[in-house]
Amino acid sequence: MSTRRDFLQQSLIAAGVLATTNSFAESMVEKGRMTKLTILHTNDVHSHVEPFPTNHKRYAGKGGVQNRFNLIQKLRKENSNILLFDCGDIFQGTPYFNEFGGELELKLMSQMGYDASTMGNHDFDNGMDGFLEVKPNANFPFICSNYDFSNTILKNHTIPFKVFEKSGIKIGVFGLGIKLDGLVDKKLYGDTVYQDPIKKAEEMVSILKKNHSCDLIVCLSHLGFSYQEKKLSDSTLATSTSGIDLILGGHTHTFLETAKEFKNKDGKKVLVNQVGWAGINLGKIDFYFQKESNKRVNLTSSGVSYLQIK
């Protein structure tokens, strides 16, 4: 017997409306037959608090915390099922970091209502003691699954995963950081132990699915989207693991207009997205779930919003 999920997918194909799946899904949400979950995300903001100058050659007027906050608030009014994530490198890039050491960035992220972030390599730029000093200004957790801080002052100041719940939907989130050796001065990260991201991802997926019955698995990554050389990236993570539904990335400052689709090692779809750098873009990905069972329907929409002064 066909499941309701099969029926919905077959109906879409039979009706020839694949080009308008988003409007179809939205109508199902309005009728109370589906639940919509929106995930917003940033990466590599690098202390860019203000928009780029209006005479900037490439990013004139784009970005800025106030513009981002205005857009986030607008989206929250449209849908209460929203999660907001950052994928690292919050710090370093403007005089604001030089002056306040990251305090201002974390205060502003807290005011914008970020739900979680992972750590990027530049978030170690003031050392672990500098990070720990300003961390109380973040009212959201830092999720770091493959950095073992047991022998450092950051022990118990990050978490390996977190489960969020929106309208009965359980979203499991874990975070992966890039190898710091050779990228960050050893004295800045001390005895932090880097653990294999693929093995750690598989471990996190198992915990989130088996122990917490999560309906959606999200990885906050600072590995980088892809590389020409043989190096672990979000792209290879997607194809080398199973169980991850969405990888939100950072580090390579890659501008993607929509999320890229990959097949995991079980042949199932994984979405990977990254939205450049400097807070120019806000990523937005919508997932749809059956109302009764919280089973995800194979419908998504994704894109970025360019934050620009009007």
Order of alpha helices (4+ residues) and beta strands (2+ residues): alpha-alpha-beta-alpha-beta-alpha-alpha-beta-alpha-beta-beta-beta-alpha-beta-alpha-beta-alpha-beta-beta-beta-beta-beta
